[in-house]
Amino acid sequence: MSTWSDKISHAAQLGGIETYLVDNGAGRGARIAWINTGAGLRYKVVIDRAMDIADAFYNRHSLSWLSSLGVVPPQRMSGRGVDWLSTFGGGLLVTCGLDHVGGPEQDDHGERGLHGAVSNLPAEIVSVVQPDPLRGQMEMSITGIMRQTRIFGPSLELRRTLSGRIGEAVIRIHDEVTNRGNTLAPHMLLYHCNFGWPLADEGTEICWQGSWKPRDEPSIAIFNGENNFRICPPVRADHSGAGEAAAFVDVQPDADGRCSCGLYNAGQGMALALRFSKAQLPWLTNWQHWGKGEYVTGLEPGTHPPVGQAAAREAGTLILLEPGESRSYDLEMEVMTDKAKIDPFLKETKQSD
């Protein structure tokens, strides 16, 4: 195939970033950015929901699971109890934190709803960098700031950059969390990545390495020594309603401290790799929910497993950011169809228990 050189007038023929407003249905008014990598991968960034990623496609195949809600605008006062579930649209990425990941709880340090408040915070966009192939600029990015703050504190800021390159089926996420207040601020962060049909389908392999334990008693129905929980099963009747399971994984890094996990669908000849730093995100949670019409598995790198702020505080693992202190996090997703890329990925992520 010949190249595009001297044959295009506008960069959008190859890819780029397009922003707009949803104008219909429950999502009306939400700001969106569609990012097209020009390599078959395109995905929807919900600017008004912490710049999380909703729909994502590789060629004709959907990668992410979407809940029955789909995209909805932020609901700023939804941080109590399990109200988070009423705003959870699913999607390729939902951010949890910035001070709590886990179930609802209340103690002397305050009341915290399921998975924290950050996913219901709109972004202030500070830059959009479009590719300019005619000048040799193939990189593109969008950067925004979310502020989880109140008078008297705590005051946490998330600065997020999503970036990619024309011709590569890769999403790069760089996050910086900063304590903008004048007192110590508790900090927990989890990346709730949700994969659905047809990437996640009967027979799809769920790939990760590391020691693991079931989250709770119901999870033992899936995460046990007899069941092959690394293969996506048929729809399960016991996962109707609130049926689900999860395992906490002390994920195994490579020699460079990098962790890899993901999914491999042999029938499609496609894999999705999720990569991150063990030093930044030492834990991985594997969530499985195979309900009828709600068929999804989640791979969730985090500073902690989703045990909640109170348990992390008691265990001495809760991160406390000093005023002005920042922490950085880097996450990468890559879609692969080339056997020369898929085979090494499977080698580093497959494990026999």
N, C-alpha and C positions, 0 to 999 in steps of 0.2 A: 504494500500500500504506500502511495506517495504521501509526503508530509503536507501540512497545512501552509507551509511557507509560501508567501506571495499569493495566497488563495482565500484569505479571509479579510473582511473589512472591520469586524467588531469582535472583541474578545469573547462575547457571549456565545459565539459559534463553538467555542471550545469548552467554556465553563465560566464559573464565577459566582458571585453572591448577589442575590436579588432580595430586597426587603419589601414588605407589604403588610397590610392589615387584613385580618380575617373579617369578613363582612356579613356572615350568615351563621345561624345556629348558636349553640352554646358558647362557641369560641369567639363570637363577635367582638371586635375591638382589640383582640390580642395581636401584638406585633410579632412578625415572623421573618426569618431569613432562610431562604432556600439556598443551599450551597451545592453546586454541581462541580465535581472534580474533573469532569471530562474523561473519566476512566471507567464509566459505568456506575460509579457510586455517587448518589445524591441524597441529601438529608435535610430535614427541616429543624431549624433552631428556633425555639420559642423564646424570643427576647424577653417577654414579660414573665417568664417562669425560670429565672436564674440562668437563662441561656442554655437550658436543657435541650436535649434532642428528642423529638417525637418520631415521626415517620423517617424511615431510612430504607433505601432500595439499592440493590446492585443489579443492573440491567432490569429484568422483569421480576426479580425476586425481592420480596419484602424481607427485611432483616429483623425488624423490631416487632414486639408485641404491643398493641394498643388496647387499653381498656375500653369499656363501653362509653366512657366519658369523651375520649379523644382530647383535643386541645381545648382547654378552658382558660379564661383570664385568671390572674392571681386572686386569691382570697386571703387578704392580709391578716384577718382575725380568725383563721382556721386552726390555730396552733394548740388546741386543747383536745384531750382524749384521742379518739381515733378519727377526728374530723379530716385528717390528712387523706384518708381513703376516699373522701368525697371530692377530693381535688386531684386524685392520682390518675392521670391519663395514660400511664404506662409510657412506652417509648424507649428508644435506644439508651437514653441516659436520663435519670432523675437524680438530682443531688440531694443528699440527706445531711443534715447538720444545721448550722455550723457549730453548735454547742452540745448537740444531743443526737444520737442515733439509737433507735430501739423503741420499745413500747412506751405508752404514756406513763408518767410518774409524777409524784409530788413529794417534796421534802423541805427541809429548812432552807434550801437554796432556790426554791421556786417550783413552779408547775411547768411541766414540759409535755407537749403532745407528741404523738407518734412521729418519729424521724425528723423532728425539728421544723424550723420555719423557712429555711432558705429557699426551698423550691417554690414558695409563693411570693418571692420577691422579684419585682421587675428590675431590669438592667438599665443603667444609664450608659448608652453606647458612646464610647470615646474614640473609636476609630474603625473604619472599614477600609481594608486595603484590597483593591481589585487586582487580578492578574493583568499584565500588559504584555502578551506574547510578542507583539510587534517590536517591543523594546527589550525582549529577552527576560522579562519578569514573569515567572510562572507561579510564584508564591501568592497566596491570598490569605486573608485573616479578618476576623472580626473580634473586637475587644470591648468588654463592658464591665461595669462595676455594680455589685449588689451590696446594699448596706443593711445589715441586721443590727438595728440599733434602737435605743430608747433613752430618754432622759434619765440620768443617774446610772446608766450603763446596765449591762455590758454593751460594748459597741464593736462589732466585728464587721470587717469588710472583705468581700470576695471579689477579686479582680480576675476575670476569666478571658483567655484568648483561645479561640478555636481557629485552627489553621490547617492548610493543606497545600498541595501543589498540583497544578494541571497535569494530568496524565498519570496520577498515582491514586489508587483506591485506598487512601489513608486519611484518617481523622486524627489530628493532634490536639490535645487539650492541655493548656498550661494554666494552673490556678495559683493565685497567691492569696492567702488568708492573713489579714493583719488586724491586730488589736488596736483600734483607733481610740479606745477609751483611756481612762487614767487609773484604772484598777486592773488586777489580774482578771483574765477572762477564760473560762473553761472552753475547750475546743475538742470537737469530734467531727469526723467527716467520713462519708461513705458514698461511693458511686454505684447507684442502683441501676445496673445495665440489664435490660429486659429483652430477651430474644424470643421471637415467635415464628409461626408458620410463614413460609415453607422452610426457612433455615432450620428452625427447631421442628422436627417431625419424627415420626416413629423411625427408630434406627439411627438418628443423628447422635454422634458421639459428643459427650460433654467432657472437655479436656482440661485437666489440671493435675498438678502434683503437690503432695504435702500430707502431713498428718491431719486427721480430721476427727470431729466428734459431732453427734447430732445436737441440734439446738435445744430440743426438748423431747418429752416423751412421745408426742404424736409423730415426730420426725423419724423415730426408729422404724416405723412401718416402711420407710424407703431407705434411710441411711442405716444399713446393717450389713453384716458380713455375708448374708445369703443373697441379697438383692443386688443386681447390677445397676446401680444408680447412675452409672456413667453413660447409659444409653437412654435416649428419650423413649418413653413407653407409649402404648396406646392411651387414649383418654381414660381416666380413672373415675369411677363412680364415687369413691370415697373422697375425691377432691371437689365435689360439688359444694357450693357455698364457700365456707371458710376453710375447707380442707387444703392442706399444704404441708410442706416439709422444708427444713433447711439444715445445712451443716456448716460449722465453723471450721475453716481450713487454715492451718499454719503453713502458708504456701511456700513451696520450695523455690529459691532463686537459682539463677545460673552463676557462673564464676564471676560475672560482672555485677551481681546483685540485682539483676533484672528478673522479674517474674512474668510468665506467660500462661495464659489460659484461653479458652474459647470453645468454639463448636466446629465440628466437621460433619458435613452432609455428603456422604460418598455418592449418593444418587445424583446430586447436583454437581459433584466434583468441585465443591466450594467449601472453604474454611473461613472463619472469622477469628482473628487473633486479637486478644486484648492484652496489652503489655503495660507494665508499671514497675516502679522501684520498690524493692522490699524495704529499704530504709524509710521511704516516705509512707508507704501503705503496707504494713506488715501482715494484714489479715485479708482473707478472701471468704466471702459467704456465698454458698451455692443454694439458691432458693429454687424449689420446684413446686409448680402448681399446675396439675394436669386436668383441670376441670373441663367439662363440656362447654365449649364456647369461651373458655378462659385457659388456653393451653400455652404455658409460658415457663421458661426457666431463666433465672437471674444469676449473673456472675457479678459480685459486688466487692471490689477492692475497698479497703477502708483503713483508717487509723486504728480502728477497733472493730471487733464483731459488734453487731447491733444489740448490745446488752444494756444500753442506757447509761446516762451520766452518773447515776447514783452507784451502780455496780462498778463502773470504771474508777470512780472516786474512792470507793472502799478498797478496791484492789491496788490502788496506787498507780494506775496507768493513765488516769485522766490528764490530758495535756492542759497546762495552764500557761497562757500567753501573757508575757509581760506587756505593759503599755508600750506601743510602738513595735513590738516584736511581730515578725512575719514567718510563715511557713509556706513552702512551695510544693506543688504536686504536679506530676506529669503523667498523662495517660495517653495511650495510642491504640487505635483500632485500625486493623488492616484486613481487607477482604482479599482472599487469594484463590485463584483457580489454576495456577501453574503448579504442576506436581513437584517441580524443583524447589518451590517454596513450601508447599504443604507438607512434604515428607519430613523436613527438619523440624517443622512446627509440631507434628505429631510425635516425633521422637522425643522432644523436650517436654511434652505435656502429658503423655500417656503414662499411666502408672498401674501396676497390678497390686491389689490390696491383699 
